Amino acid sequence: MHKCRHFRAFWLCKCGVALVLFVCLIAFVAHFASTHSEDVNLAALDFESMDAIEQQAWQLAEEIVGASRDAQERFVTKLLNTYYSVRNSDFAIFCNPGGWGKEPVSADYQGQSCLAGIEAKLTELGYRYCIVDDVRTGSGLWNYLFEFKEYLTHYPSKAKELAAEIDFLTQQVTGLKIIITGQSNGAAFTSEVAKYLENNPKIYSIQVGCPFWYQAPEVGQSLVINDSGIGVDTLAKRDLMTLLKVNCVKLFVIGHAPSFTPIDWMITRAVLVFGSYDFNLGLKAPGHEYIWEYPGVGPVIEAFLVDNFGIE
């Protein structure tokens, strides 16, 4: 009797997993089809009714995101909105959040404190600036999966798109300088964007608390901070023993989640990890906190700003 129940539960679980995978496959096919539908030929657009900025934005969109009309419209809309926001500024500060990149920097206390410090210093130096929150991940399963894929492959699509947008702005807005900032995963993303723009003298970057598994390339006009001056950043310095000790309970739960096949194992672990981050119960990393008031953060960034933008 017990064997029968276990056997039935086992097959119910297997069928449930198969159903989930089938639905995901259908959703993926639909998503792929929608993003490649309605291809547009730029010759068909009414360029005569557009000003020069709009024309160049559409031409750049075709080059960067391909022939999909929806993708081009999203790119052009975002690019033009940013252009009209920064065109009267001396600086544009692009802020890349950590984690999944789904919340603006203003929603995070660490990012907010650093941003406020940068704003105060630029104001003191007499500059006009504009803040651009670059939220790189939208809502929905596919947006999460796409962000995960991009992170594993060093952001080949997202970094290229943002770099093209930033390069466009420096060409169209006379005298505009841009600072790209990011914390944790956002620092890795910032590094990839800066790599595309290393030959543009108007681009600067500030990368804070980049995780140890990402090796940031050396790019000029960049500030890399991996020590807050308060304590060792276990995530940046690869202190695996400390990370294991402070997260042993969470890792035990993840390690003992029920699974019947390798696919089940992947799904249950993904659900636990994704869920924990969604509810702000993610893995802990002692020292992975960067507040403007810390000696290795605020003073270091201030010195970087003065060295590069101080009035002589």
N, C-alpha and C positions, 0 to 999 in steps of 0.2 A: 504493500500500500504506500509506504513511504517512498520506495523507489519510483513508483508510478507518479507520485506528486512531484518528486525532484525532476523526473524525466519531462513531465508536462511543463514545469516551470522553466526548465532549460530551453525547451523548444519555443515557448512563448517569448522568452528573452531573445532567442535567435531571430524569431520572426519580427519582433519589434525592432531589432537592430537592422535587419534587412529592409524593413519598411522605411526607417529613417534614412538609410543610405540611398534607397530608391527615390525618395522625395528630394533629397539633396541633389541627386543626379539630375532630376527633372528641373529643379530650380536653377542648377548651374547651366543647363542647356538653354533655358529661357533667358537667363541673364546674359549669356554669351551672345545669343541671337539678338537681344534688344540692343546691346552695345555696339553691334556691327550692322545694325539696320539703318536705313535712311542715309546712305552715303551721300555726301554732298559734293558737287563740283563747284569750286569757287567762281568759275566763270558764270554760273547761274545766279550768283548773288548780285544784288543791285548795288554795286560799288559806287555808282554815281551819287547815290543818296547818302553815302557815308563820308565822314571826314577822314583825313589821312591816318589818324590814330586807329580808328576802327578798321580801316582797310589792312593796316599792318598787323593788327591783332588777329584778324581772321587768317591772314597768310601764315602767321606764326602758329596758329592753332592747327592748321592743316599739316604743318611740318612736325609738330610735337606730338599731337594726339591721334593723327591719322584722319581717315575719311568719314568717320561716324559723325553725323550731324549733331546728335545729342552731346557727344563728348566735346565737339568743337564749341557748341553754344555754352556749355558749362565753363570751358576754359576762357572763352572770350568775355563772358559776363564777369567772372572772377577777376580777370586781368584788368578790365576797364574800370570796375568798381575800385580796385586797388589804385589804379592810376589816378583817378579823380580824387582819391583820398590823400595821396602823397604829393601831388604835383606842386603844392605851395610850401613844401617842407624842405629843410636842409638834410634831415635824416628820416629814414624809414627803418623801424625796428621790427624785424620779423621774429615772432615768438613761437617756438616749437615745443609743445608740452611733452612730458615724459609719458611712461606707460604706453597705453594703446593710442595716445594722441587724439582722444575723442573729446577732451574738455579743454577750454581755453586756459591759458596760463593764469588769467585773473581768478580762476576758480581754485587755484592751488596756492597755499600760503607761501611756500618756498619760492615759487616762480613770481608771485606777486611782490614779495619783498625785494627780490633782485631787480625786477622791472622798475619798481618805484625808485630804487637807488640809482639805476641808470638814467631814468627820467630826470631826477633831481640834479645829477651831475651835468647832463647835457643842457639843462635849463641854466645852471650856474655858469656854464661856458658860453651861453648866449645863443644857443641853437634852437631852431624850430624843428619839431619832430612829430612823427605819426606812428602809432602803434598798429601793427598788423598781426592779429592772432591767426596763426596758420593751423587750424584744426584739420589734421590730415586723415582722420577716420570718422566716417559717418555711422549712423545706427544700422543695425541689421547684421545677420550672420555673414553675408558675403563681404561686407566691408571689413569685418574682423578678420576673415580668412585672407582677404587681399592684403591687409596690413601685415599679417603674420608672414605671408609669402614675401612681401616686399622687404620686411626686416631681415629674413633669412638670406636674402639675395642682395643686401645692401641697397635697397630702394632704387632699383633701376628705372622705374617709371615715375614715382612720386618725386624723387630728387631731381630728375631731369626736367619735369614740368615746372617745379618751383624755381629752379635755376634759370630756366628760359624766361619765366615771368620777371624775375629780379633783373636779369640782364636787359630785358626790354625796358624796364622802368628807368634804369640808369642811362639808357640811350635816349629816352624821350623826355626826361626831366633834367634840365641843365643843372649841374652842380650837386645833384642828389647823391648822397652816400647811404649805404645800407649796412646795417648790423644784423646778422642772423644769429639768434640765440637759441639755446636748447639745453634741457636738463635730462640726464639719464638717457632713456631711449631717444628722446628729442635731441640730445647731444650727438648721438650717432647719426641721426638724420641730418642735423646741421652740418656735420663733417662731410657727409656725402654731397650735400648741396654746394658747400664751399669748394669742394674738389672740382666740380664742374666750372666754377667761377674763379679759379686761382689766377687767371690772367687778366681779370678785371680789377684795376687798382681802386675802384670805388666800393669794393666789397670787403667787409670785416666780419669775423665770427667770434662768438663766445660760447665755448662748449664746457658744460659743467657736469661732473659726475658721470662720465661715460662708463658703462659696464665693462668689465674686464674682457668679455668675449668679443668685443669689437675693438679692433686696433685702428685707431684714427690715423690716417695718413698725415704727414707734415705738410701743412698748407700755410703760405705766408699770410700775414695780417690776421692771424687767429690766436686766440687766447684759450688755452686748455687748462681747466682746473679740476684736479682729482683729489684735493685735500682741503677740507674746510678750515683747517687750523684748530679744530676742536678734538677730533679723534680720527682714527684710521677708517677710511671708507672701505668696508669689507667687500663691497661689490666692485669697486674700482680697482682695489689692490689684490683681488683674488684670494681673500682669506676664507678658503673653503671650510675649514674646521669650524670657525666661528659661525658661518652661515648655517652649517649643519646643526650645530648645537642649539641655536636660537629658533630653528624651524623644525626640530625633531618631531614635535607632535603633528604638525601639518604634513610633513613628509611621511609619517607613519600612516596617517589616514589615507593619503594618496596611494601609498604603496599597498594598502590592504583593501582598496575598493574592489568589489566583486567583478570578475571578468571570466569569460569562458573561451574566448578566442583572442588572437592578437588584435583583431579589429575592435572587439569589446574593450580590450585593455586600453587602446588608444582613445576610444570614445569616453570611457569613464574618467581617465586622467585629464583629458581635455576639458570635460565638463567641470571637474573639480577645480582645475587651475583657472579656467576662464571665469567660473562662478565666483571664486575667491577674489579675483581682481574686480569683478563687477560690484561686489559688496564691500570693497575696501578692506578685505581680509587677506590680502596677498602676503607673500613671503616677506619676512623682515630682513633688513640689511642694515645693521648697526653702522653708524657713521655716514650713511648715504643721505645726508640731510645738509642742504646748503642754504643758509639764511644770510641775508645781506650783512647783518651785524657780526657774523663770524669773521675772525681775523684773516682767514684764507680766502674769503669771498669778496666782501665789499671793498676793502682796501686794494686788493689785487685788481679788481675790475676798474676801480677809479683810476688807478695808475695807468692801466691800459688805455682808458679813454683820454686821459690827459696827455699821454705820450703821443697818441695818434691825432687828437683833435684839439689839443690845448692851443689857445691863442698866444702866439709868440710876441 
